[in-house]
Amino acid sequence: MKDRRLLWTVIAGFAMLAVVLGATGVGIAPAVAASPVDGVLLQATPQPTEEPADETGLTNLDSYRSTIRIEWTGTRSGEAVEGFINVEMAYVREPRASEATVEASGLGDVSEDGTMTMRYVRVGKQVWYYDATSDSWSQMTVGDDDEDFGIFSPTEMLPNIDLDSVRSASKIETVNDVECYRYEFTEKAIQEEEDFGDVAKARGTVWEAVDGGFVVKVVMDAEVASMEDNELFDEGNLSLAYDVYDINVPFVIEPPTEAEGNVGQRDDIPMLPDAQIEFSMMGMVSYTTASSLKEAADFYKKEMPANGWSADKDGETILEDFVLLNYSKGADKANIMISRDNEKDVTSVMISVQSESDTLGKDAEMGDTEEGDESDAMPGETAFQPPQDVPLMPDADVDPTSDDTYIVYTTSASLKEIQAFYQKEMPANGWEPEKGNDLVGNGYLDYSKDGGKRVANIYASEEDGQVTVDIFLITLD
């Protein structure tokens, strides 16, 4: 299974923007004052300024759309390469909504053909995410943090410049229906930054809104030697165009209709009427409800058989604050884990489904594979490699549908042995256990890492002497 590294690609695009704008310290010359002298573009003298009290950037706008287009040609390991990253974004303050679409090509081994498409939609606290690699949507609930797709405010771009002096000397132009100050820059205006690589030459222009102080447009051409870990090119020519438009123009962002019925929910597996989805992806749904533990368990004991599911033999585990229900329907398996948080007065329900029909459908879409492809793995083997800091039992037989967010495998170890294994190995890999971890008693183990930005949920269920382990890996922004 290919490592998609989708977020890296988006970050790489934004990092390139940071390179040319010098987010950590940029010197900029006003357009009217810049004049070639012996082939050198004169620069304004940096002057220290106090951080302005008023917030700048796009955070005060009611709505806007923006685009970033990055193109490059160059060499990598001596071979010619080219590619692009195109990002289209939109934001509406009320009702709260945002969206972003990323299309890219020439991304090395991020995908089989080096291309990538992803989409992000947020309406209120619900977020939908589309990954073209797996042709699937994910859904989750997020907090109240606001997005600023504009990336930079003038103070971030120009931390060492007397903005008032620069603005007073600047030429004013109308760009995207907005009156703007215009600043020009060269590579001399870009502070060297090891993480961003070496910008040998650069020439560009920035337009800043006179009213509002946000960046409206940037254009730039540069010769860049890449970052050490950059897989796009070793050195090459890069061009960038960034625009903000439809500023304060009324428009509506709605939930993606394509995601309906394609975010983990199945018509034959109902949810409680007041379900609040926390996370959803192909084969898994997690939600909360105000129903009690018993009410939620009774709901599924009634509704699952009514929808054609049969309870597995010994497929019911009931503890004080945890219920595990296992069902089968043909070749499909469904695990329903219900837990109660008395402090928050909420019940959590997690439904995971292993569907043979889904796997067969994907295989049919892919067609025949070439000799030596991942499908040639011997029984009990898989080309998928879990993250290095997420250990598996030594005899783990990993399901080939596993990926970087959901790992499922079988093992001959007992629940007690699995619990002892993870209680030792997860902390050894930098994971911190959550309170109440008890695989034998509660049926789950929860861990967090990187200050809570990464979460690992480990579940295990036993059937006919064989234990199945499900690991859900979630990365929070």
Buried (B, 14 or more C-beta within 10 A) or exposed (E): BBBBBBEBBBEBBBBBBBBBBBBBBBBBBBBEBBEEEEEEBEBBEBEEBEEEEEEBBBBEBEBBBBBBBBBBBBEBEEEEBBBBBBBBBBBBBEEBBBBBBBBBBBBBEBBEEBBBBBBBBBBEEBBBBBBBBBEBBBBBBBEEEEBBBBBBBBBBBBBBBBBEBBBEBBEEBEBBEBBBBBBBBBBBBBBEBEEBBBBEEBBBBBBBBBEBBBBBBBBBBBBBBBBEEBBBBBBBBBBBBBBBBBBEEEEEBEBBEEBEEBBBBBEBBBBBEEBBBBBBBBBBBBBBBBBEBEEBBEBBBEBBEEBEBEBBEEBBBEBEBBBBBBBBBEEBBBBBBBBBEEEEEBBBBBBBBBBEEBBEEBEEEEEEEEEEEEEEEEEEEBEBEBBEBBBBBEEBBBBBBBBBBBBBBBBEBBBEBBBBBBBEBBEEBEBEBBEBBEBEBBBBBBBBBEEEEBBBBBBBBBBEEEBBBBBBBBEEE
